[in-house]
């Protein structure tokens, strides 16, 4: 049997070994804890990054929705304008049909009038140009209206021809030329019945050109100068909408 002198060193060795094992276990557990903490930190960063990505996507979708809403509103406005033009065309066609059906009394030796009047109906050249516009062949209609103006600069339908040239350019989304035509129809023919409509479409065109302040000024001018016209009603609608 070992003596008591030999048992003391042996016991010390055991205690040392036991202490080292406990220290190793503590270090291992501390390392595991630090690894878990690091994992949680990284997970939190990834979660925050994902949150930012989702927020960006939501913002992009909101901006896209606003853009689509604006496009829909623009299409509605254009559709309303086209409907008004179509109604006017139907009215004119109805008037022409009535005029053709009205019997005429021929007067012998009556001198030819110096120019075509509104009472006798639109000239053939004007009707041809308007027919091209109604068929949505806008480039041909522009050429036909310009030819009519060249041959009939003093015609009672000159203001209408300039107006419809503006409508053709507007339908082709050539807003700069449409603006010039509507402005010419409004400013050069102040006594024409087409003047309020020319100012109205000038305002629409300025909006399309992103010149909102000028457009609002035109709408206010319509209301002041032509308060009882249908154009004034539409001008008020645009002012209240903006």
C-alpha positions in Angstrom: 0.0 0.0 0.0 1.3 3.6 -0.8 2.4 5.5 2.1 0.7 8.7 3.3 3.6 10.7 1.9 2.9 9.5 -1.6 -0.9 10.1 -1.3 -0.5 13.8 -0.9 1.2 14.5 -4.3 -1.3 12.2 -5.9 -4.2 14.1 -4.5 -2.7 17.4 -5.6 -2.4 16.1 -9.2 -6.0 15.0 -9.2 -7.1 18.4 -8.0 -5.1 20.1 -10.6 -6.5 17.9 -13.4 -10.0 18.5 -12.1 -9.5 22.2 -12.0 -8.2 22.3 -15.6 -11.2 20.2 -16.9 -13.6 22.6 -15.2 -11.8 25.6 -16.7 -11.9 24.0 -20.2 -15.6 23.4 -19.8 -16.2 27.0 -18.7 -14.2 28.3 -21.7 -16.1 26.1 -24.1 -19.5 27.3 -22.7 -18.3 30.9 -22.9 -17.3 30.4 -26.6 -20.7 28.8 -27.3 -22.5 31.7 -25.7 -20.5 34.2 -27.7 -21.2 32.3 -30.9 -25.0 32.4 -30.1 -24.8 36.1 -29.4 -23.0 36.7 -32.7 -25.6 34.6 -34.5 -28.4 36.7 -33.0 -26.6 39.9 -33.9 -26.2 38.8 -37.5 -29.8 37.6 -37.7 -31.0 41.0 -36.4 -28.9 42.8 -39.1 -30.4 40.5 -41.8 -33.9 41.2 -40.5 -33.3 44.9 -40.5 -31.9 44.7 -44.1 -34.9 42.8 -45.2 -37.2 45.3 -43.6 -35.5 48.1 -45.4 -35.8 46.2 -48.7 -39.5 45.6 -48.2 -40.0 49.3 -47.3 -38.2 50.3 -50.5 -40.4 47.9 -52.5 -43.6 49.3 -50.9 -42.5 52.9 -51.7 -41.8 51.9 -55.3 -45.2 50.3 -55.6 -46.9 53.3 -54.2 -45.1 55.6 -56.7 -46.1 53.3 -59.5 -49.7 53.3 -58.3 -49.7 57.1 -58.2 -48.3 57.2 -61.8 -51.0 54.7 -63.0 -53.7 56.8 -61.3 -52.5 59.9 -63.0 -52.5 58.1 -66.4 -56.0 56.9 -65.8 -57.2 60.5 -65.0 -55.5 61.8 -68.1 -57.2 59.1 -70.2 -60.6 60.0 -68.7 -60.0 63.7 -69.6 -59.0 62.8 -73.1 -62.0 60.5 -73.5 -64.3 63.3 -72.3 -62.8 65.7 -74.8 -63.2 63.1 -77.6 -66.8 62.6 -76.6 -67.4 66.3 -76.8 -65.8 66.5 -80.3 -67.9 63.5 -81.4 -71.1 65.2 -80.2 -70.2 68.3 -82.0 -69.5 66.3 -85.2 -72.9 64.6 -84.9 -74.6 68.0 -84.4 -72.9 69.4 -87.5 -73.8 66.3 -89.6 -77.4 66.6 -88.5 -77.5 70.3 -89.4 -76.0 69.5 -92.9 -78.6 66.8 -93.5 -81.4 69.2 -92.6 -79.9 71.8 -94.9 -79.7 69.2 -97.8 -83.2 68.2 -97.2 -84.5 71.7 -97.3 -85.9 72.6 -100.8 -84.1 75.5 -102.4 -85.7 78.1 -104.7 -83.5 79.0 -107.6 -83.4 82.7 -108.4 -82.5 83.5 -112.0 -79.7 85.9 -112.6 -78.8 86.1 -108.9 -75.1 87.2 -108.5 -72.8 84.7 -107.0 -71.8 85.5 -103.4 -68.4 86.8 -102.8 -67.7 84.1 -100.3 -69.3 81.2 -98.6 -71.4 82.1 -95.5 -72.4 80.0 -92.5 -76.0 80.0 -93.7 -75.0 78.2 -96.9 -73.1 75.6 -94.9 -69.4 74.6 -94.8 -67.4 74.6 -98.0 -66.6 71.2 -99.6 -62.9 71.6 -98.8 -63.7 72.1 -95.2 -66.0 69.1 -95.1 -63.4 66.9 -96.7 -60.8 67.9 -94.1 -63.2 67.4 -91.3 -64.1 63.9 -92.7 -60.4 63.0 -92.5 -60.2 64.2 -88.9 -63.3 62.1 -88.0 -61.7 59.1 -89.6 -58.7 59.6 -87.3 -56.3 60.2 -90.2 -54.9 63.2 -88.5 -51.8 63.9 -90.6 -54.0 64.0 -93.8 -56.6 66.1 -92.0 -53.9 68.6 -91.0 -52.8 69.0 -94.6 -56.4 69.3 -95.8 -57.3 72.0 -93.2 -54.1 73.9 -94.1 -55.0 73.8 -97.8 -58.5 75.0 -97.0 -57.0 77.9 -95.0 -54.6 78.7 -97.9 -57.5 78.8 -100.4 -60.0 80.4 -98.1 -58.2 82.7 -95.6 -61.2 84.9 -95.1 -63.8 82.0 -94.7 -66.2 82.0 -91.8 -64.8 78.5 -91.1 -61.1 79.6 -90.9 -61.2 79.7 -87.1 -62.7 76.2 -87.0 -60.1 74.9 -89.3 -57.3 76.3 -87.1 -59.0 74.8 -84.1 -59.2 71.3 -85.7 -55.6 71.5 -86.7 -54.9 71.9 -83.0 -57.1 68.9 -82.2 -55.2 66.8 -84.8 -51.8 67.7 -83.2 -53.3 67.0 -79.7 -54.5 63.6 -80.8 -51.0 62.9 -82.1 -49.5 64.0 -78.8 -47.6 66.8 -80.5 -48.5 69.2 -77.8 -46.2 72.0 -78.8 -47.9 72.4 -82.2 -51.3 71.9 -80.6 -50.6 74.7 -78.3 -49.6 77.0 -81.2 -52.7 76.1 -83.1 -55.1 76.6 -80.2 -53.5 79.9 -79.3 -53.8 81.1 -82.9 -57.5 80.0 -83.0 -58.2 81.9 -79.8 -56.2 85.0 -80.4 -56.6 85.6 -84.1 -60.4 84.9 -84.2 -61.7 86.6 -81.0 -65.3 86.9 -82.4 -65.5 83.2 -83.5 -67.9 80.9 -81.6 -65.0 78.5 -81.4 -62.8 80.8 -79.3 -64.0 79.6 -75.9 -63.3 76.0 -76.9 -59.9 77.0 -78.3 -58.9 78.6 -75.0 -60.1 75.5 -73.2 -58.0 73.1 -75.3 -55.1 75.5 -74.9 -55.4 75.0 -71.2 -55.5 71.2 -71.5 -52.5 71.4 -73.8 -50.5 73.5 -71.3 -51.3 71.0 -68.6 -49.9 68.2 -70.9 -46.8 70.3 -71.3 -46.5 70.6 -67.5 -47.2 74.4 -67.6 -49.8 74.3 -64.8 -49.7 77.9 -63.8 -50.3 79.1 -67.4 -53.1 76.6 -67.7 -54.8 77.8 -64.6 -54.6 81.4 -65.9 -56.2 80.3 -69.2 -59.1 78.5 -67.3 -59.7 81.7 -65.2 -59.7 83.8 -68.3 -62.4 81.5 -69.9 -64.6 81.9 -66.8 -64.2 85.7 -66.8 -64.6 86.2 -70.5 -67.1 83.5 -71.4 -68.9 82.8 -68.1 -72.0 81.2 -69.7 -70.2 79.0 -72.2 -69.9 75.2 -71.9 -66.1 75.8 -71.9 -66.4 77.8 -68.7 -68.1 74.8 -67.0 -65.2 72.6 -67.9 -62.7 75.3 -66.9 -64.3 75.4 -63.4 -64.0 71.6 -63.2 -60.3 71.8 -64.0 -59.7 74.6 -61.5 -61.5 72.7 -58.7 -59.6 69.5 -59.6 -56.2 71.2 -59.2 
